């Protein structure tokens, strides 16, 4: 009598796909990753999508702008600061996201929060670079003007990011209030209609 083949449960199937996804992600997530590893990961992502699994949405996979945020901390900041400060900045960047409601935000608002965080850190790094450049010996007017222009552009980007996030939140809140009023108005009309109907049939 032949053995019956064990049927894979949905949970086991998901675990199998997730394990393969994470292993190939680790292998391909490097500047030195081979084209074979990257291709294998691409194929696995397609297989996961076809099977209905979207593991790339998990918290362990950074969004494009969140990845940019850590590049600013781990690469750009180390060029103008000593080794300890970028470590602190990384924790402060996490606090920025947390205090801005990143975890509970909608996908669009998440993107705006991440963009504001990137601009905030780039502005901080640029302010430090500006201070160092202004104190450097042998400065020329052209050099000073160039650095100041870069600083002003960074300031504008941060201000615009904050304004966009604030405007989005105001519009979202206004939409929620309108929806709540419409629901309340509809409920009041239904109550009024029921009372009118009862009075007419009494």
C-alpha positions, 0 to 999 in steps of 0.5 A, spaced: 500 500 500 503 506 497 503 512 502 499 518 501 502 524 499 502 529 505 497 535 503 501 542 504 496 546 509 496 554 507 500 556 513 505 551 511 505 554 504 506 561 506 512 559 511 515 555 505 514 561 501 516 566 506 523 562 508 525 562 501 523 570 500 527 572 506 533 567 504 534 570 497 533 577 499 539 576 504 543 573 498 541 579 493 541 585 498 548 587 497 552 591 492 556 585 491 551 580 490 551 576 483 547 577 478 544 569 479 542 571 486 538 577 484 535 574 478 533 568 483 530 573 488 526 576 482 523 570 480 521 568 487 518 575 488 514 573 481 512 566 484 510 570 491 505 575 487 502 569 483 501 565 490 498 571 493 504 573 498 506 580 498 512 579 503 515 585 501 510 589 504 513 587 511 516 591 516 523 588 515 523 591 508 524 598 507 520 602 502 524 607 497 524 613 501 525 609 508 531 606 505 533 613 502 533 616 510 538 610 512 542 612 506 543 619 509 544 617 516 549 611 514 553 614 508 552 622 508 552 623 515 558 619 516 562 624 511 561 630 515 560 627 522 564 623 527 562 615 528 558 616 534 553 622 532 550 618 526 548 612 531 544 617 535 541 620 528 539 613 526 535 613 533 533 620 532 530 618 525 526 612 528 523 617 533 521 622 528 518 617 524 514 614 530 512 621 533 510 623 526 505 617 526 508 613 521 506 606 523 499 608 523 499 612 517 496 611 510 500 609 505 500 616 502 501 619 508 507 614 510 511 617 504 510 624 506 512 623 513 518 619 510 520 624 505 520 629 511 524 625 515 529 625 509 529 632 508 530 634 515 536 629 516 539 632 509 538 639 512 542 638 518 548 635 515 548 641 510 548 646 516 554 642 519 557 642 512 556 649 511 559 651 518 565 647 516 565 650 509 565 657 511 571 656 516 575 653 511 581 657 509 582 659 502 575 660 501 573 664 495 566 668 494 564 663 488 565 657 493 561 660 499 556 662 494 555 655 492 555 652 499 550 657 501 545 656 495 546 648 496 544 650 503 538 654 501 535 649 496 535 644 502 532 648 507 526 649 501 526 642 500 524 641 508 519 646 508 516 644 502 516 637 505 513 639 511 508 644 508 505 638 503 505 633 509 501 638 513 496 640 507 495 632 506 493 631 513 488 638 513 485 635 507 484 628 510 481 631 516 476 635 512 474 629 508 473 625 515 469 631 518 465 631 511 463 624 511 461 624 519 457 630 518 454 626 512 453 620 516 450 624 521 445 627 517 443 621 513 442 618 520 437 624 522 433 623 516 432 616 517 430 617 524 425 623 521 422 618 516 421 613 521 417 618 526 413 620 520 411 613 517 409 611 525 405 618 525 402 617 519 400 609 520 398 611 527 
